[in-house]
């Protein structure tokens, strides 16, 4: 709000922290989107391979998923 509209809500001037929060939110949204694409089965080989490798490496955490396949 401070940068866009000229308000002075961050009186201490922690712009770096606010930038970090924005970047974190964008990264979380991209990761969630990648997960949704993978789970709906629309992922091509390029996106599916890292997920499959992660699941194979951590089989104990994905027992329910492995039973369905």
OpenMM code with the backbone's topology and positions (N, CA, C; nanometers):
from openmm import Vec3, app, unit

residues = "UNK UNK UNK UNK UNK UNK UNK UNK UNK UNK UNK UNK UNK UNK UNK UNK UNK UNK UNK UNK UNK UNK UNK UNK UNK UNK UNK UNK UNK UNK UNK UNK UNK UNK UNK UNK UNK UNK UNK UNK UNK UNK UNK UNK UNK UNK UNK UNK UNK UNK UNK UNK UNK UNK UNK UNK UNK UNK UNK UNK UNK UNK UNK UNK UNK UNK UNK UNK UNK".split()
positions = [
    Vec3(0.0818, -0.1187, 0.0000),
    Vec3(0.0000, 0.0000, 0.0000),
    Vec3(0.0862, 0.1251, 0.0000),
    Vec3(0.1972, 0.1178, 0.0725),
    Vec3(0.2846, 0.2349, 0.0777),
    Vec3(0.3407, 0.2681, -0.0595),
    Vec3(0.3888, 0.1671, -0.1295),
    Vec3(0.4512, 0.1902, -0.2605),
    Vec3(0.3496, 0.2277, -0.3666),
    Vec3(0.2339, 0.1598, -0.3649),
    Vec3(0.1354, 0.1819, -0.4702),
    Vec3(0.0560, 0.3114, -0.4529),
    Vec3(0.0170, 0.3394, -0.3285),
    Vec3(-0.0738, 0.4512, -0.3060),
    Vec3(-0.0127, 0.5658, -0.2261),
    Vec3(0.1133, 0.5547, -0.1879),
    Vec3(0.1787, 0.6627, -0.1168),
    Vec3(0.1419, 0.6743, 0.0299),
    Vec3(0.0866, 0.5664, 0.0868),
    Vec3(0.0541, 0.5685, 0.2297),
    Vec3(0.1813, 0.5532, 0.3110),
    Vec3(0.1696, 0.5757, 0.4415),
    Vec3(0.2826, 0.5582, 0.5310),
    Vec3(0.2440, 0.4572, 0.6396),
    Vec3(0.2056, 0.3380, 0.5985),
    Vec3(0.1633, 0.2351, 0.6937),
    Vec3(0.2841, 0.1687, 0.7604),
    Vec3(0.3955, 0.1582, 0.6885),
    Vec3(0.5170, 0.0988, 0.7451),
    Vec3(0.6060, 0.2106, 0.7962),
    Vec3(0.5798, 0.2548, 0.9115),
    Vec3(0.6545, 0.3681, 0.9647),
    Vec3(0.8006, 0.3365, 0.9904),
    Vec3(0.8318, 0.2082, 1.0150),
    Vec3(0.9711, 0.1716, 1.0398),
    Vec3(1.0479, 0.1488, 0.9100),
    Vec3(0.9792, 0.1416, 0.7972),
    Vec3(1.0466, 0.1300, 0.6686),
    Vec3(1.1006, -0.0072, 0.6359),
    Vec3(1.0299, -0.1115, 0.6708),
    Vec3(1.0761, -0.2472, 0.6435),
    Vec3(1.0332, -0.2942, 0.5039),
    Vec3(1.0745, -0.2225, 0.4040),
    Vec3(1.0372, -0.2567, 0.2668),
    Vec3(1.0948, -0.3917, 0.2243),
    Vec3(1.2120, -0.4243, 0.2742),
    Vec3(1.2743, -0.5512, 0.2384),
    Vec3(1.1892, -0.6686, 0.2860),
    Vec3(1.1370, -0.6591, 0.4066),
    Vec3(1.0519, -0.7655, 0.4601),
    Vec3(0.9247, -0.7780, 0.3789),
    Vec3(0.8653, -0.6678, 0.3416),
    Vec3(0.7436, -0.6722, 0.2611),
    Vec3(0.7709, -0.7332, 0.1243),
    Vec3(0.8847, -0.6999, 0.0666),
    Vec3(0.9230, -0.7611, -0.0610),
    Vec3(0.9406, -0.9108, -0.0478),
    Vec3(1.0022, -0.9540, 0.0617),
    Vec3(1.0193, -1.0972, 0.0863),
    Vec3(0.8848, -1.1678, 0.0976),
    Vec3(0.7904, -1.1053, 0.1663),
    Vec3(0.6581, -1.1662, 0.1815),
    Vec3(0.5859, -1.1789, 0.0478),
    Vec3(0.5994, -1.0790, -0.0366),
    Vec3(0.5362, -1.0839, -0.1687),
    Vec3(0.5988, -1.1949, -0.2526),
    Vec3(0.7303, -1.2042, -0.2526),
    Vec3(0.7985, -1.3080, -0.3296),
    Vec3(0.7629, -1.4464, -0.2755),
    Vec3(0.7544, -1.4614, -0.1444),
    Vec3(0.7147, -1.5892, -0.0838),
    Vec3(0.5737, -1.6288, -0.1257),
    Vec3(0.4829, -1.5336, -0.1278),
    Vec3(0.3451, -1.5625, -0.1671),
    Vec3(0.3372, -1.6053, -0.3133),
    Vec3(0.4129, -1.5398, -0.3991),
    Vec3(0.4141, -1.5767, -0.5410),
    Vec3(0.4732, -1.7171, -0.5577),
    Vec3(0.5802, -1.7464, -0.4867),
    Vec3(0.6409, -1.8795, -0.4943),
    Vec3(0.5468, -1.9873, -0.4449),
    Vec3(0.4747, -1.9601, -0.3365),
    Vec3(0.3783, -2.0570, -0.2843),
    Vec3(0.2645, -2.0798, -0.3835),
    Vec3(0.2197, -1.9743, -0.4481),
    Vec3(0.1130, -1.9878, -0.5479),
    Vec3(0.1599, -2.0712, -0.6669),
    Vec3(0.2819, -2.0505, -0.7110),
    Vec3(0.3357, -2.1301, -0.8228),
    Vec3(0.3512, -2.2773, -0.7842),
    Vec3(0.3978, -2.3029, -0.6627),
    Vec3(0.4119, -2.4410, -0.6165),
    Vec3(0.2750, -2.5082, -0.6056),
    Vec3(0.1758, -2.4362, -0.5556),
    Vec3(0.0410, -2.4918, -0.5462),
    Vec3(-0.0160, -2.5199, -0.6851),
    Vec3(0.0076, -2.4311, -0.7787),
    Vec3(-0.0389, -2.4520, -0.9155),
    Vec3(0.0271, -2.5739, -0.9780),
    Vec3(0.1569, -2.5906, -0.9566),
    Vec3(0.2270, -2.7082, -1.0084),
    Vec3(0.1700, -2.8357, -0.9479),
    Vec3(0.1389, -2.8334, -0.8188),
    Vec3(0.0794, -2.9504, -0.7541),
    Vec3(-0.0580, -2.9831, -0.8091),
    Vec3(-0.1380, -2.8813, -0.8320),
    Vec3(-0.2720, -2.9036, -0.8885),
    Vec3(-0.2619, -2.9615, -1.0289),
    Vec3(-0.1721, -2.9084, -1.1090),
    Vec3(-0.1540, -2.9602, -1.2450),
    Vec3(-0.1102, -3.1057, -1.2398),
    Vec3(-0.0192, -3.1380, -1.1486),
    Vec3(0.0271, -3.2762, -1.1359),
    Vec3(-0.0861, -3.3681, -1.0922),
    Vec3(-0.1622, -3.3275, -0.9916),
    Vec3(-0.2669, -3.4130, -0.9384),
    Vec3(-0.3836, -3.4309, -1.0337),
    Vec3(-0.4094, -3.3351, -1.1194),
    Vec3(-0.5177, -3.3506, -1.2164),
    Vec3(-0.4741, -3.4314, -1.3377),
    Vec3(-0.3462, -3.4627, -1.3460),
    Vec3(-0.2979, -3.5474, -1.4545),
    Vec3(-0.2688, -3.4740, -1.5832),
    Vec3(-0.2650, -3.3433, -1.5807),
    Vec3(-0.2389, -3.2649, -1.7012),
    Vec3(-0.0909, -3.2389, -1.7238),
    Vec3(-0.0092, -3.2870, -1.6324),
    Vec3(0.1344, -3.2580, -1.6404),
    Vec3(0.1996, -3.3393, -1.7513),
    Vec3(0.2860, -3.2741, -1.8227),
    Vec3(0.3646, -3.3437, -1.9230),
    Vec3(0.4833, -3.4118, -1.8570),
    Vec3(0.5655, -3.4733, -1.9361),
    Vec3(0.6812, -3.5440, -1.8809),
    Vec3(0.7759, -3.4511, -1.8062),
    Vec3(0.7921, -3.3285, -1.8525),
    Vec3(0.8859, -3.2357, -1.7906),
    Vec3(0.8504, -3.1990, -1.6474),
    Vec3(0.7218, -3.1795, -1.6183),
    Vec3(0.6801, -3.1439, -1.4835),
    Vec3(0.6581, -3.2676, -1.3980),
    Vec3(0.6183, -3.3768, -1.4575),
    Vec3(0.5852, -3.4976, -1.3831),
    Vec3(0.7088, -3.5679, -1.3272),
    Vec3(0.8188, -3.5631, -1.3973),
    Vec3(0.9392, -3.6367, -1.3562),
    Vec3(0.9910, -3.5954, -1.2181),
    Vec3(1.0051, -3.4659, -1.1849),
    Vec3(1.0531, -3.4311, -1.0506),
    Vec3(0.9579, -3.4770, -0.9397),
    Vec3(0.8270, -3.4687, -0.9657),
    Vec3(0.7311, -3.5151, -0.8664),
    Vec3(0.7433, -3.6655, -0.8454),
    Vec3(0.7529, -3.7418, -0.9546),
    Vec3(0.7656, -3.8867, -0.9428),
    Vec3(0.8938, -3.9250, -0.8702),
    Vec3(1.0015, -3.8557, -0.8971),
    Vec3(1.1277, -3.8833, -0.8282),
    Vec3(1.1155, -3.8536, -0.6789),
    Vec3(1.0522, -3.7426, -0.6438),
    Vec3(1.0335, -3.7074, -0.5029),
    Vec3(0.9476, -3.8113, -0.4318),
    Vec3(0.8403, -3.8550, -0.4973),
    Vec3(0.7518, -3.9547, -0.4373),
    Vec3(0.8236, -4.0876, -0.4214),
    Vec3(0.9010, -4.1277, -0.5217),
    Vec3(0.9755, -4.2538, -0.5130),
    Vec3(1.0798, -4.2484, -0.4018),
    Vec3(1.1427, -4.1344, -0.3838),
    Vec3(1.2442, -4.1187, -0.2796),
    Vec3(1.1820, -4.1203, -0.1400),
    Vec3(1.0603, -4.0721, -0.1272),
    Vec3(0.9921, -4.0610, 0.0031),
    Vec3(0.8692, -4.1516, 0.0089),
    Vec3(0.8845, -4.2776, -0.0284),
    Vec3(0.7702, -4.3702, -0.0355),
    Vec3(0.6939, -4.3819, 0.0949),
    Vec3(0.7623, -4.3790, 0.2068),
    Vec3(0.6939, -4.3966, 0.3353),
    Vec3(0.5923, -4.2857, 0.3618),
    Vec3(0.6133, -4.1697, 0.3059),
    Vec3(0.5209, -4.0583, 0.3259),
    Vec3(0.4045, -4.0601, 0.2271),
    Vec3(0.4129, -4.1443, 0.1250),
    Vec3(0.3111, -4.1473, 0.0204),
    Vec3(0.2502, -4.2866, 0.0064),
    Vec3(0.2291, -4.3569, 0.1164),
    Vec3(0.1750, -4.4933, 0.1108),
    Vec3(0.0385, -4.4972, 0.0444),
    Vec3(-0.0502, -4.4056, 0.0802),
    Vec3(-0.1858, -4.4055, 0.0255),
    Vec3(-0.1823, -4.3842, -0.1264),
    Vec3(-0.0979, -4.2957, -0.1732),
    Vec3(-0.0857, -4.2676, -0.3154),
    Vec3(-0.0315, -4.3894, -0.3897),
    Vec3(0.0649, -4.4594, -0.3299),
    Vec3(0.1271, -4.5756, -0.3957),
    Vec3(0.0288, -4.6910, -0.4072),
    Vec3(-0.0659, -4.7042, -0.3144),
    Vec3(-0.1649, -4.8127, -0.3219),
    Vec3(-0.2594, -4.7941, -0.4394),
    Vec3(-0.2882, -4.6688, -0.4758),
    Vec3(-0.3805, -4.6406, -0.5858),
    Vec3(-0.3220, -4.6734, -0.7214),
    Vec3(-0.1921, -4.6700, -0.7356),
    Vec3(-0.1295, -4.6901, -0.8672),
    Vec3(-0.1220, -4.8335, -0.9044),
] * unit.nanometer
topology = app.Topology()
chain = topology.addChain("A")
for resn in residues:
    res = topology.addResidue(resn, chain)
    for name in ("N", "CA", "C"):
        topology.addAtom(name, app.Element.getBySymbol(name[0]), res)
